Amino acid sequence: MLSAILSVLLQATEAAARANFAEFGAAFGAAFTAIGAAYGISRIGASAMEAIARQPEASGDIRSNMIVSAALIEGVSFFAVIVCALVLFV
């Protein structure tokens, strides 16, 4: 009888520990995704400003390419954050 109760308690503890690791991993992944996206978009902006300073006549093309690249990075990071949120709440 006592061994059955201890077995149930052990299984409940293991499930809770796995849930805590999943929550920690999801939060860690969302944080790294946000940091990585911010770093990538800042690098794009800095490179675009440098390129516009070197070739002012190409500023329209550079700006449009910068906006498309930033949108792609933002879309991928948003997708990653949603996956992390699904791990947390599902």
Residue, then its C-alpha position, 0 to 999 in steps of 0.5 A: m500500500l505504501s509503495a503504491i502511494l509513493s509510486v504515485l507521488l513519484q510520478a506526479t513529481e516527475a511530471a511537475a519537474r518536466a513541466n517546469f523545464a518545458e516552461f523554462g525552455a519556452a521562456f528562454g527560447a522566447a527571450f533569445t528570439a526577441i534578442g536575436a531579432a532585435y540584433g538582426i534588425s539593428r544590424i540591417g539598419a546600421s548597414a543600410m545607413e552606411a550604404i546610403a551614406r556611401q551611395p545616396e543615389a541608391s537610397g530608395d532601393i536600399r531602403s526598400n530592401m532594408i524594410v523587406s529584410a526587417a519584415l522577414i526577420e520580424g515574421v520569423s521571430f514572431f513565429a518562434v515566439i508563438v511556438c514558445a507561447l504554445v509550449l507554455f499554454v498547451 
